[in-house]
Amino acid sequence: MTNLEQLAALLFDAIVNLDPQEFDAVADAVARFKTEDQASYSALMHGGCKEFATLFGAVEQAISGLK
């Protein structure tokens, strides 16, 4: 496992273990970013910084798995 993969796994674990109010705040922020700034989201996930996209993907994965 690379350092980036370890960081993504830790981020995932941290998010899924937040209390419900904090978790909802993260989920809402992600949803706002994806819908209100679609150009930035698309650039991030499709050609932006690969490392940040990996970390943001871990955030999305944590949220989608628990919502």
CHARMM internal coordinates of N, CA and C (Angstrom, degrees):
IC EDIT
DIST 1 N 1 CA 1.4415
DIST 1 CA 1 C 1.5372
ANGL 1 N 1 CA 1 C 107.67
DIST 1 C 2 N 1.3114
ANGL 1 CA 1 C 2 N 115.45
DIHE 1 N 1 CA 1 C 2 N 131.48
DIST 2 N 2 CA 1.4605
ANGL 1 C 2 N 2 CA 119.87
DIHE 1 CA 1 C 2 N 2 CA -179.96
DIST 2 CA 2 C 1.5301
ANGL 2 N 2 CA 2 C 110.23
DIHE 1 C 2 N 2 CA 2 C -78.00
DIST 2 C 3 N 1.3055
ANGL 2 CA 2 C 3 N 115.72
DIHE 2 N 2 CA 2 C 3 N 167.53
DIST 3 N 3 CA 1.4726
ANGL 2 C 3 N 3 CA 120.07
DIHE 2 CA 2 C 3 N 3 CA 176.47
DIST 3 CA 3 C 1.5160
ANGL 3 N 3 CA 3 C 111.31
DIHE 2 C 3 N 3 CA 3 C -60.04
DIST 3 C 4 N 1.3314
ANGL 3 CA 3 C 4 N 117.21
DIHE 3 N 3 CA 3 C 4 N -39.20
DIST 4 N 4 CA 1.4660
ANGL 3 C 4 N 4 CA 121.18
DIHE 3 CA 3 C 4 N 4 CA 178.43
DIST 4 CA 4 C 1.5216
ANGL 4 N 4 CA 4 C 110.59
DIHE 3 C 4 N 4 CA 4 C -64.42
DIST 4 C 5 N 1.3226
ANGL 4 CA 4 C 5 N 117.51
DIHE 4 N 4 CA 4 C 5 N -43.09
DIST 5 N 5 CA 1.4576
ANGL 4 C 5 N 5 CA 120.82
DIHE 4 CA 4 C 5 N 5 CA 178.52
DIST 5 CA 5 C 1.5310
ANGL 5 N 5 CA 5 C 111.18
DIHE 4 C 5 N 5 CA 5 C -63.90
DIST 5 C 6 N 1.3234
ANGL 5 CA 5 C 6 N 116.61
DIHE 5 N 5 CA 5 C 6 N -38.24
DIST 6 N 6 CA 1.4676
ANGL 5 C 6 N 6 CA 120.32
DIHE 5 CA 5 C 6 N 6 CA 177.13
DIST 6 CA 6 C 1.5252
ANGL 6 N 6 CA 6 C 110.57
DIHE 5 C 6 N 6 CA 6 C -64.57
DIST 6 C 7 N 1.3261
ANGL 6 CA 6 C 7 N 116.51
DIHE 6 N 6 CA 6 C 7 N -43.07
DIST 7 N 7 CA 1.4627
ANGL 6 C 7 N 7 CA 120.36
DIHE 6 CA 6 C 7 N 7 CA 178.57
DIST 7 CA 7 C 1.5254
ANGL 7 N 7 CA 7 C 110.80
DIHE 6 C 7 N 7 CA 7 C -63.16
DIST 7 C 8 N 1.3259
ANGL 7 CA 7 C 8 N 117.38
DIHE 7 N 7 CA 7 C 8 N -42.97
DIST 8 N 8 CA 1.4614
ANGL 7 C 8 N 8 CA 121.00
DIHE 7 CA 7 C 8 N 8 CA 178.35
DIST 8 CA 8 C 1.5332
ANGL 8 N 8 CA 8 C 110.72
DIHE 7 C 8 N 8 CA 8 C -62.17
DIST 8 C 9 N 1.3088
ANGL 8 CA 8 C 9 N 117.85
DIHE 8 N 8 CA 8 C 9 N -41.16
DIST 9 N 9 CA 1.4642
ANGL 8 C 9 N 9 CA 121.52
DIHE 8 CA 8 C 9 N 9 CA 179.01
DIST 9 CA 9 C 1.5280
ANGL 9 N 9 CA 9 C 111.07
DIHE 8 C 9 N 9 CA 9 C -65.05
DIST 9 C 10 N 1.3164
ANGL 9 CA 9 C 10 N 116.65
DIHE 9 N 9 CA 9 C 10 N -41.17
DIST 10 N 10 CA 1.4683
ANGL 9 C 10 N 10 CA 120.30
DIHE 9 CA 9 C 10 N 10 CA 177.92
DIST 10 CA 10 C 1.5225
ANGL 10 N 10 CA 10 C 111.21
DIHE 9 C 10 N 10 CA 10 C -65.77
DIST 10 C 11 N 1.3208
ANGL 10 CA 10 C 11 N 116.77
DIHE 10 N 10 CA 10 C 11 N -40.03
DIST 11 N 11 CA 1.4623
ANGL 10 C 11 N 11 CA 121.07
DIHE 10 CA 10 C 11 N 11 CA 177.83
DIST 11 CA 11 C 1.5250
ANGL 11 N 11 CA 11 C 110.07
DIHE 10 C 11 N 11 CA 11 C -63.54
DIST 11 C 12 N 1.3228
ANGL 11 CA 11 C 12 N 116.67
DIHE 11 N 11 CA 11 C 12 N -44.69
DIST 12 N 12 CA 1.4628
ANGL 11 C 12 N 12 CA 121.40
DIHE 11 CA 11 C 12 N 12 CA 177.19
DIST 12 CA 12 C 1.5256
ANGL 12 N 12 CA 12 C 110.11
DIHE 11 C 12 N 12 CA 12 C -56.87
DIST 12 C 13 N 1.3329
ANGL 12 CA 12 C 13 N 116.62
DIHE 12 N 12 CA 12 C 13 N -50.63
DIST 13 N 13 CA 1.4631
ANGL 12 C 13 N 13 CA 121.20
DIHE 12 CA 12 C 13 N 13 CA -179.15
DIST 13 CA 13 C 1.5230
ANGL 13 N 13 CA 13 C 111.78
DIHE 12 C 13 N 13 CA 13 C -60.76
DIST 13 C 14 N 1.3191
ANGL 13 CA 13 C 14 N 116.62
DIHE 13 N 13 CA 13 C 14 N -40.95
DIST 14 N 14 CA 1.4662
ANGL 13 C 14 N 14 CA 119.99
DIHE 13 CA 13 C 14 N 14 CA -179.85
DIST 14 CA 14 C 1.5254
ANGL 14 N 14 CA 14 C 110.80
DIHE 13 C 14 N 14 CA 14 C -63.07
DIST 14 C 15 N 1.3092
ANGL 14 CA 14 C 15 N 117.24
DIHE 14 N 14 CA 14 C 15 N -41.16
DIST 15 N 15 CA 1.4701
ANGL 14 C 15 N 15 CA 120.36
DIHE 14 CA 14 C 15 N 15 CA -177.75
DIST 15 CA 15 C 1.5260
ANGL 15 N 15 CA 15 C 110.78
DIHE 14 C 15 N 15 CA 15 C -69.85
DIST 15 C 16 N 1.3115
ANGL 15 CA 15 C 16 N 118.37
DIHE 15 N 15 CA 15 C 16 N -45.04
DIST 16 N 16 CA 1.4625
ANGL 15 C 16 N 16 CA 119.17
DIHE 15 CA 15 C 16 N 16 CA -178.07
DIST 16 CA 16 C 1.5288
ANGL 16 N 16 CA 16 C 111.93
DIHE 15 C 16 N 16 CA 16 C -68.19
DIST 16 C 17 N 1.3176
ANGL 16 CA 16 C 17 N 117.80
DIHE 16 N 16 CA 16 C 17 N -17.09
DIST 17 N 17 CA 1.4621
ANGL 16 C 17 N 17 CA 120.84
DIHE 16 CA 16 C 17 N 17 CA 179.37
DIST 17 CA 17 C 1.5259
ANGL 17 N 17 CA 17 C 113.66
DIHE 16 C 17 N 17 CA 17 C -99.92
DIST 17 C 18 N 1.3301
ANGL 17 CA 17 C 18 N 117.20
DIHE 17 N 17 CA 17 C 18 N 7.71
DIST 18 N 18 CA 1.4641
ANGL 17 C 18 N 18 CA 119.94
DIHE 17 CA 17 C 18 N 18 CA 175.80
DIST 18 CA 18 C 1.5234
ANGL 18 N 18 CA 18 C 109.56
DIHE 17 C 18 N 18 CA 18 C -68.87
DIST 18 C 19 N 1.3293
ANGL 18 CA 18 C 19 N 115.47
DIHE 18 N 18 CA 18 C 19 N 157.45
DIST 19 N 19 CA 1.4617
ANGL 18 C 19 N 19 CA 116.72
DIHE 18 CA 18 C 19 N 19 CA 173.25
DIST 19 CA 19 C 1.5304
ANGL 19 N 19 CA 19 C 107.65
DIHE 18 C 19 N 19 CA 19 C -70.27
DIST 19 C 20 N 1.3267
ANGL 19 CA 19 C 20 N 118.52
DIHE 19 N 19 CA 19 C 20 N 159.26
DIST 20 N 20 CA 1.4680
ANGL 19 C 20 N 20 CA 121.29
DIHE 19 CA 19 C 20 N 20 CA -172.84
DIST 20 CA 20 C 1.5339
ANGL 20 N 20 CA 20 C 114.43
DIHE 19 C 20 N 20 CA 20 C -54.68
DIST 20 C 21 N 1.2999
ANGL 20 CA 20 C 21 N 117.80
DIHE 20 N 20 CA 20 C 21 N -38.64
DIST 21 N 21 CA 1.4644
ANGL 20 C 21 N 21 CA 120.44
DIHE 20 CA 20 C 21 N 21 CA -178.86
DIST 21 CA 21 C 1.5365
ANGL 21 N 21 CA 21 C 110.60
DIHE 20 C 21 N 21 CA 21 C -67.08
DIST 21 C 22 N 1.3148
ANGL 21 CA 21 C 22 N 116.91
DIHE 21 N 21 CA 21 C 22 N -43.63
DIST 22 N 22 CA 1.4663
ANGL 21 C 22 N 22 CA 120.64
DIHE 21 CA 21 C 22 N 22 CA 178.18
DIST 22 CA 22 C 1.5337
ANGL 22 N 22 CA 22 C 110.56
DIHE 21 C 22 N 22 CA 22 C -66.72
DIST 22 C 23 N 1.3248
ANGL 22 CA 22 C 23 N 116.25
DIHE 22 N 22 CA 22 C 23 N -41.20
DIST 23 N 23 CA 1.4531
ANGL 22 C 23 N 23 CA 120.64
DIHE 22 CA 22 C 23 N 23 CA 178.28
DIST 23 CA 23 C 1.5238
ANGL 23 N 23 CA 23 C 110.28
DIHE 22 C 23 N 23 CA 23 C -59.81
DIST 23 C 24 N 1.3310
ANGL 23 CA 23 C 24 N 116.99
DIHE 23 N 23 CA 23 C 24 N -46.11
DIST 24 N 24 CA 1.4631
ANGL 23 C 24 N 24 CA 120.73
DIHE 23 CA 23 C 24 N 24 CA 179.37
DIST 24 CA 24 C 1.5278
ANGL 24 N 24 CA 24 C 111.43
DIHE 23 C 24 N 24 CA 24 C -61.81
DIST 24 C 25 N 1.3247
ANGL 24 CA 24 C 25 N 117.07
DIHE 24 N 24 CA 24 C 25 N -36.54
DIST 25 N 25 CA 1.4616
ANGL 24 C 25 N 25 CA 120.33
DIHE 24 CA 24 C 25 N 25 CA 178.30
DIST 25 CA 25 C 1.5257
ANGL 25 N 25 CA 25 C 110.93
DIHE 24 C 25 N 25 CA 25 C -64.14
DIST 25 C 26 N 1.3190
ANGL 25 CA 25 C 26 N 117.25
DIHE 25 N 25 CA 25 C 26 N -42.30
DIST 26 N 26 CA 1.4752
ANGL 25 C 26 N 26 CA 121.15
DIHE 25 CA 25 C 26 N 26 CA 177.14
DIST 26 CA 26 C 1.5240
ANGL 26 N 26 CA 26 C 109.73
DIHE 25 C 26 N 26 CA 26 C -65.06
DIST 26 C 27 N 1.3231
ANGL 26 CA 26 C 27 N 117.23
DIHE 26 N 26 CA 26 C 27 N -45.69
DIST 27 N 27 CA 1.4664
ANGL 26 C 27 N 27 CA 120.87
DIHE 26 CA 26 C 27 N 27 CA -179.73
DIST 27 CA 27 C 1.5247
ANGL 27 N 27 CA 27 C 110.82
DIHE 26 C 27 N 27 CA 27 C -61.06
DIST 27 C 28 N 1.3096
ANGL 27 CA 27 C 28 N 117.51
DIHE 27 N 27 CA 27 C 28 N -42.02
DIST 28 N 28 CA 1.4649
ANGL 27 C 28 N 28 CA 121.01
DIHE 27 CA 27 C 28 N 28 CA 178.84
DIST 28 CA 28 C 1.5214
ANGL 28 N 28 CA 28 C 111.36
DIHE 27 C 28 N 28 CA 28 C -64.69
DIST 28 C 29 N 1.3258
ANGL 28 CA 28 C 29 N 117.15
DIHE 28 N 28 CA 28 C 29 N -40.86
DIST 29 N 29 CA 1.4666
ANGL 28 C 29 N 29 CA 120.70
DIHE 28 CA 28 C 29 N 29 CA 179.37
DIST 29 CA 29 C 1.5300
ANGL 29 N 29 CA 29 C 110.83
DIHE 28 C 29 N 29 CA 29 C -64.52
DIST 29 C 30 N 1.3188
ANGL 29 CA 29 C 30 N 116.90
DIHE 29 N 29 CA 29 C 30 N -40.69
DIST 30 N 30 CA 1.4654
ANGL 29 C 30 N 30 CA 120.57
DIHE 29 CA 29 C 30 N 30 CA 177.70
DIST 30 CA 30 C 1.5264
ANGL 30 N 30 CA 30 C 110.08
DIHE 29 C 30 N 30 CA 30 C -64.54
DIST 30 C 31 N 1.3238
ANGL 30 CA 30 C 31 N 117.03
DIHE 30 N 30 CA 30 C 31 N -45.06
DIST 31 N 31 CA 1.4647
ANGL 30 C 31 N 31 CA 120.59
DIHE 30 CA 30 C 31 N 31 CA -179.81
DIST 31 CA 31 C 1.5266
ANGL 31 N 31 CA 31 C 110.84
DIHE 30 C 31 N 31 CA 31 C -61.96
DIST 31 C 32 N 1.3255
ANGL 31 CA 31 C 32 N 117.21
DIHE 31 N 31 CA 31 C 32 N -42.53
DIST 32 N 32 CA 1.4714
ANGL 31 C 32 N 32 CA 120.24
DIHE 31 CA 31 C 32 N 32 CA 178.06
DIST 32 CA 32 C 1.5209
ANGL 32 N 32 CA 32 C 110.77
DIHE 31 C 32 N 32 CA 32 C -61.99
DIST 32 C 33 N 1.3157
ANGL 32 CA 32 C 33 N 117.04
DIHE 32 N 32 CA 32 C 33 N -44.84
DIST 33 N 33 CA 1.4630
ANGL 32 C 33 N 33 CA 120.54
DIHE 32 CA 32 C 33 N 33 CA 180.00
DIST 33 CA 33 C 1.5257
ANGL 33 N 33 CA 33 C 110.69
DIHE 32 C 33 N 33 CA 33 C -60.35
DIST 33 C 34 N 1.3307
ANGL 33 CA 33 C 34 N 116.67
DIHE 33 N 33 CA 33 C 34 N -44.38
DIST 34 N 34 CA 1.4625
ANGL 33 C 34 N 34 CA 120.61
DIHE 33 CA 33 C 34 N 34 CA -177.14
DIST 34 CA 34 C 1.5211
ANGL 34 N 34 CA 34 C 112.24
DIHE 33 C 34 N 34 CA 34 C -68.21
DIST 34 C 35 N 1.3243
ANGL 34 CA 34 C 35 N 118.13
DIHE 34 N 34 CA 34 C 35 N -33.37
DIST 35 N 35 CA 1.4635
ANGL 34 C 35 N 35 CA 120.25
DIHE 34 CA 34 C 35 N 35 CA -175.88
DIST 35 CA 35 C 1.5251
ANGL 35 N 35 CA 35 C 113.13
DIHE 34 C 35 N 35 CA 35 C -95.51
DIST 35 C 36 N 1.3128
ANGL 35 CA 35 C 36 N 118.05
DIHE 35 N 35 CA 35 C 36 N -36.22
DIST 36 N 36 CA 1.4617
ANGL 35 C 36 N 36 CA 120.77
DIHE 35 CA 35 C 36 N 36 CA -175.95
DIST 36 CA 36 C 1.5226
ANGL 36 N 36 CA 36 C 113.12
DIHE 35 C 36 N 36 CA 36 C -89.24
DIST 36 C 37 N 1.3099
ANGL 36 CA 36 C 37 N 117.61
DIHE 36 N 36 CA 36 C 37 N -17.63
DIST 37 N 37 CA 1.4607
ANGL 36 C 37 N 37 CA 120.83
DIHE 36 CA 36 C 37 N 37 CA -179.87
DIST 37 CA 37 C 1.5317
ANGL 37 N 37 CA 37 C 109.09
DIHE 36 C 37 N 37 CA 37 C -134.43
DIST 37 C 38 N 1.3238
ANGL 37 CA 37 C 38 N 114.33
DIHE 37 N 37 CA 37 C 38 N 58.87
DIST 38 N 38 CA 1.4633
ANGL 37 C 38 N 38 CA 120.77
DIHE 37 CA 37 C 38 N 38 CA -173.97
DIST 38 CA 38 C 1.5209
ANGL 38 N 38 CA 38 C 112.40
DIHE 37 C 38 N 38 CA 38 C -60.77
DIST 38 C 39 N 1.3243
ANGL 38 CA 38 C 39 N 117.47
DIHE 38 N 38 CA 38 C 39 N -35.34
DIST 39 N 39 CA 1.4677
ANGL 38 C 39 N 39 CA 119.74
DIHE 38 CA 38 C 39 N 39 CA -178.92
DIST 39 CA 39 C 1.5284
ANGL 39 N 39 CA 39 C 110.20
DIHE 38 C 39 N 39 CA 39 C -64.76
DIST 39 C 40 N 1.3165
ANGL 39 CA 39 C 40 N 117.35
DIHE 39 N 39 CA 39 C 40 N -43.56
DIST 40 N 40 CA 1.4669
ANGL 39 C 40 N 40 CA 120.72
DIHE 39 CA 39 C 40 N 40 CA 178.96
DIST 40 CA 40 C 1.5184
ANGL 40 N 40 CA 40 C 111.02
DIHE 39 C 40 N 40 CA 40 C -67.02
DIST 40 C 41 N 1.3308
ANGL 40 CA 40 C 41 N 116.70
DIHE 40 N 40 CA 40 C 41 N -41.67
DIST 41 N 41 CA 1.4558
ANGL 40 C 41 N 41 CA 120.50
DIHE 40 CA 40 C 41 N 41 CA 178.51
DIST 41 CA 41 C 1.5299
ANGL 41 N 41 CA 41 C 110.33
DIHE 40 C 41 N 41 CA 41 C -60.61
DIST 41 C 42 N 1.3242
ANGL 41 CA 41 C 42 N 116.46
DIHE 41 N 41 CA 41 C 42 N -46.82
DIST 42 N 42 CA 1.4549
ANGL 41 C 42 N 42 CA 120.75
DIHE 41 CA 41 C 42 N 42 CA 179.91
DIST 42 CA 42 C 1.5248
ANGL 42 N 42 CA 42 C 111.53
DIHE 41 C 42 N 42 CA 42 C -62.49
DIST 42 C 43 N 1.3270
ANGL 42 CA 42 C 43 N 116.27
DIHE 42 N 42 CA 42 C 43 N -42.82
DIST 43 N 43 CA 1.4687
ANGL 42 C 43 N 43 CA 120.21
DIHE 42 CA 42 C 43 N 43 CA 178.93
DIST 43 CA 43 C 1.5265
ANGL 43 N 43 CA 43 C 110.27
DIHE 42 C 43 N 43 CA 43 C -63.54
DIST 43 C 44 N 1.3263
ANGL 43 CA 43 C 44 N 116.54
DIHE 43 N 43 CA 43 C 44 N -40.38
DIST 44 N 44 CA 1.4613
ANGL 43 C 44 N 44 CA 120.73
DIHE 43 CA 43 C 44 N 44 CA 179.90
DIST 44 CA 44 C 1.5173
ANGL 44 N 44 CA 44 C 111.29
DIHE 43 C 44 N 44 CA 44 C -62.79
DIST 44 C 45 N 1.3041
ANGL 44 CA 44 C 45 N 116.56
DIHE 44 N 44 CA 44 C 45 N -47.14
DIST 45 N 45 CA 1.4522
ANGL 44 C 45 N 45 CA 120.48
DIHE 44 CA 44 C 45 N 45 CA -173.04
DIST 45 CA 45 C 1.5324
ANGL 45 N 45 CA 45 C 113.23
DIHE 44 C 45 N 45 CA 45 C -83.24
DIST 45 C 46 N 1.3266
ANGL 45 CA 45 C 46 N 116.77
DIHE 45 N 45 CA 45 C 46 N -17.08
DIST 46 N 46 CA 1.4677
ANGL 45 C 46 N 46 CA 119.85
DIHE 45 CA 45 C 46 N 46 CA -175.67
DIST 46 CA 46 C 1.5301
ANGL 46 N 46 CA 46 C 110.62
DIHE 45 C 46 N 46 CA 46 C -130.71
DIST 46 C 47 N 1.3044
ANGL 46 CA 46 C 47 N 115.84
DIHE 46 N 46 CA 46 C 47 N 62.10
DIST 47 N 47 CA 1.4480
ANGL 46 C 47 N 47 CA 118.18
DIHE 46 CA 46 C 47 N 47 CA 173.59
DIST 47 CA 47 C 1.5120
ANGL 47 N 47 CA 47 C 114.95
DIHE 46 C 47 N 47 CA 47 C 123.10
DIST 47 C 48 N 1.3059
ANGL 47 CA 47 C 48 N 116.75
DIHE 47 N 47 CA 47 C 48 N -2.72
DIST 48 N 48 CA 1.4529
ANGL 47 C 48 N 48 CA 118.77
DIHE 47 CA 47 C 48 N 48 CA 175.43
DIST 48 CA 48 C 1.5183
ANGL 48 N 48 CA 48 C 109.64
DIHE 47 C 48 N 48 CA 48 C -78.34
DIST 48 C 49 N 1.2700
ANGL 48 CA 48 C 49 N 116.13
DIHE 48 N 48 CA 48 C 49 N -150.08
DIST 49 N 49 CA 1.4628
ANGL 48 C 49 N 49 CA 122.06
DIHE 48 CA 48 C 49 N 49 CA 179.21
DIST 49 CA 49 C 1.5317
ANGL 49 N 49 CA 49 C 109.39
DIHE 48 C 49 N 49 CA 49 C -70.63
DIST 49 C 50 N 1.3183
ANGL 49 CA 49 C 50 N 116.51
DIHE 49 N 49 CA 49 C 50 N 114.87
DIST 50 N 50 CA 1.4715
ANGL 49 C 50 N 50 CA 121.73
DIHE 49 CA 49 C 50 N 50 CA -176.73
DIST 50 CA 50 C 1.5240
ANGL 50 N 50 CA 50 C 111.38
DIHE 49 C 50 N 50 CA 50 C -57.52
DIST 50 C 51 N 1.3136
ANGL 50 CA 50 C 51 N 117.14
DIHE 50 N 50 CA 50 C 51 N -40.40
DIST 51 N 51 CA 1.4612
ANGL 50 C 51 N 51 CA 120.41
DIHE 50 CA 50 C 51 N 51 CA -177.22
DIST 51 CA 51 C 1.5330
ANGL 51 N 51 CA 51 C 111.20
DIHE 50 C 51 N 51 CA 51 C -67.32
DIST 51 C 52 N 1.3263
ANGL 51 CA 51 C 52 N 116.89
DIHE 51 N 51 CA 51 C 52 N -42.98
DIST 52 N 52 CA 1.4621
ANGL 51 C 52 N 52 CA 119.25
DIHE 51 CA 51 C 52 N 52 CA 179.12
DIST 52 CA 52 C 1.5244
ANGL 52 N 52 CA 52 C 110.04
DIHE 51 C 52 N 52 CA 52 C -67.94
DIST 52 C 53 N 1.3251
ANGL 52 CA 52 C 53 N 117.12
DIHE 52 N 52 CA 52 C 53 N -37.82
DIST 53 N 53 CA 1.4616
ANGL 52 C 53 N 53 CA 120.41
DIHE 52 CA 52 C 53 N 53 CA 177.47
DIST 53 CA 53 C 1.5286
ANGL 53 N 53 CA 53 C 110.33
DIHE 52 C 53 N 53 CA 53 C -61.42
DIST 53 C 54 N 1.3213
ANGL 53 CA 53 C 54 N 117.14
DIHE 53 N 53 CA 53 C 54 N -37.80
DIST 54 N 54 CA 1.4607
ANGL 53 C 54 N 54 CA 121.37
DIHE 53 CA 53 C 54 N 54 CA 177.84
DIST 54 CA 54 C 1.5268
ANGL 54 N 54 CA 54 C 110.18
DIHE 53 C 54 N 54 CA 54 C -62.96
DIST 54 C 55 N 1.3263
ANGL 54 CA 54 C 55 N 116.48
DIHE 54 N 54 CA 54 C 55 N -45.15
DIST 55 N 55 CA 1.4647
ANGL 54 C 55 N 55 CA 120.07
DIHE 54 CA 54 C 55 N 55 CA -179.80
DIST 55 CA 55 C 1.5209
ANGL 55 N 55 CA 55 C 111.08
DIHE 54 C 55 N 55 CA 55 C -67.77
DIST 55 C 56 N 1.3359
ANGL 55 CA 55 C 56 N 116.96
DIHE 55 N 55 CA 55 C 56 N -42.71
DIST 56 N 56 CA 1.4627
ANGL 55 C 56 N 56 CA 119.40
DIHE 55 CA 55 C 56 N 56 CA 178.42
DIST 56 CA 56 C 1.5240
ANGL 56 N 56 CA 56 C 110.41
DIHE 55 C 56 N 56 CA 56 C -64.70
DIST 56 C 57 N 1.3214
ANGL 56 CA 56 C 57 N 116.61
DIHE 56 N 56 CA 56 C 57 N -34.80
DIST 57 N 57 CA 1.4536
ANGL 56 C 57 N 57 CA 120.52
DIHE 56 CA 56 C 57 N 57 CA 175.97
DIST 57 CA 57 C 1.5215
ANGL 57 N 57 CA 57 C 111.66
DIHE 56 C 57 N 57 CA 57 C -61.51
DIST 57 C 58 N 1.3304
ANGL 57 CA 57 C 58 N 116.83
DIHE 57 N 57 CA 57 C 58 N -36.96
DIST 58 N 58 CA 1.4718
ANGL 57 C 58 N 58 CA 120.40
DIHE 57 CA 57 C 58 N 58 CA 176.81
DIST 58 CA 58 C 1.5219
ANGL 58 N 58 CA 58 C 110.47
DIHE 57 C 58 N 58 CA 58 C -65.15
DIST 58 C 59 N 1.3226
ANGL 58 CA 58 C 59 N 116.57
DIHE 58 N 58 CA 58 C 59 N -38.43
DIST 59 N 59 CA 1.4685
ANGL 58 C 59 N 59 CA 120.73
DIHE 58 CA 58 C 59 N 59 CA 177.55
DIST 59 CA 59 C 1.5238
ANGL 59 N 59 CA 59 C 109.05
DIHE 58 C 59 N 59 CA 59 C -63.50
DIST 59 C 60 N 1.3324
ANGL 59 CA 59 C 60 N 116.84
DIHE 59 N 59 CA 59 C 60 N -49.16
DIST 60 N 60 CA 1.4659
ANGL 59 C 60 N 60 CA 120.41
DIHE 59 CA 59 C 60 N 60 CA 179.48
DIST 60 CA 60 C 1.5273
ANGL 60 N 60 CA 60 C 111.63
DIHE 59 C 60 N 60 CA 60 C -59.65
DIST 60 C 61 N 1.3043
ANGL 60 CA 60 C 61 N 116.31
DIHE 60 N 60 CA 60 C 61 N -42.24
DIST 61 N 61 CA 1.4564
ANGL 60 C 61 N 61 CA 120.99
DIHE 60 CA 60 C 61 N 61 CA -179.32
DIST 61 CA 61 C 1.5369
ANGL 61 N 61 CA 61 C 111.10
DIHE 60 C 61 N 61 CA 61 C -63.32
DIST 61 C 62 N 1.3182
ANGL 61 CA 61 C 62 N 116.18
DIHE 61 N 61 CA 61 C 62 N -41.88
DIST 62 N 62 CA 1.4665
ANGL 61 C 62 N 62 CA 119.90
DIHE 61 CA 61 C 62 N 62 CA 178.73
DIST 62 CA 62 C 1.5191
ANGL 62 N 62 CA 62 C 111.24
DIHE 61 C 62 N 62 CA 62 C -63.77
DIST 62 C 63 N 1.3038
ANGL 62 CA 62 C 63 N 115.96
DIHE 62 N 62 CA 62 C 63 N -40.76
DIST 63 N 63 CA 1.4640
ANGL 62 C 63 N 63 CA 120.22
DIHE 62 CA 62 C 63 N 63 CA -177.84
DIST 63 CA 63 C 1.5203
ANGL 63 N 63 CA 63 C 110.98
DIHE 62 C 63 N 63 CA 63 C -71.85
DIST 63 C 64 N 1.3159
ANGL 63 CA 63 C 64 N 117.09
DIHE 63 N 63 CA 63 C 64 N -45.46
DIST 64 N 64 CA 1.4655
ANGL 63 C 64 N 64 CA 119.48
DIHE 63 CA 63 C 64 N 64 CA -176.52
DIST 64 CA 64 C 1.5290
ANGL 64 N 64 CA 64 C 111.79
DIHE 63 C 64 N 64 CA 64 C -68.19
DIST 64 C 65 N 1.3108
ANGL 64 CA 64 C 65 N 117.19
DIHE 64 N 64 CA 64 C 65 N -26.36
DIST 65 N 65 CA 1.4497
ANGL 64 C 65 N 65 CA 120.15
DIHE 64 CA 64 C 65 N 65 CA 179.35
DIST 65 CA 65 C 1.5123
ANGL 65 N 65 CA 65 C 114.27
DIHE 64 C 65 N 65 CA 65 C -75.08
DIST 65 C 66 N 1.3286
ANGL 65 CA 65 C 66 N 116.22
DIHE 65 N 65 CA 65 C 66 N -17.63
DIST 66 N 66 CA 1.4627
ANGL 65 C 66 N 66 CA 119.01
DIHE 65 CA 65 C 66 N 66 CA -175.22
DIST 66 CA 66 C 1.5235
ANGL 66 N 66 CA 66 C 113.62
DIHE 65 C 66 N 66 CA 66 C -117.12
DIST 66 C 67 N 1.2908
ANGL 66 CA 66 C 67 N 118.44
DIHE 66 N 66 CA 66 C 67 N -7.42
DIST 67 N 67 CA 1.4785
ANGL 66 C 67 N 67 CA 120.72
DIHE 66 CA 66 C 67 N 67 CA -179.04
DIST 67 CA 67 C 1.4928
ANGL 67 N 67 CA 67 C 110.81
DIHE 66 C 67 N 67 CA 67 C -84.72
END
COOR INIT
IC SEED 1 N 1 CA 1 C
IC BUILD
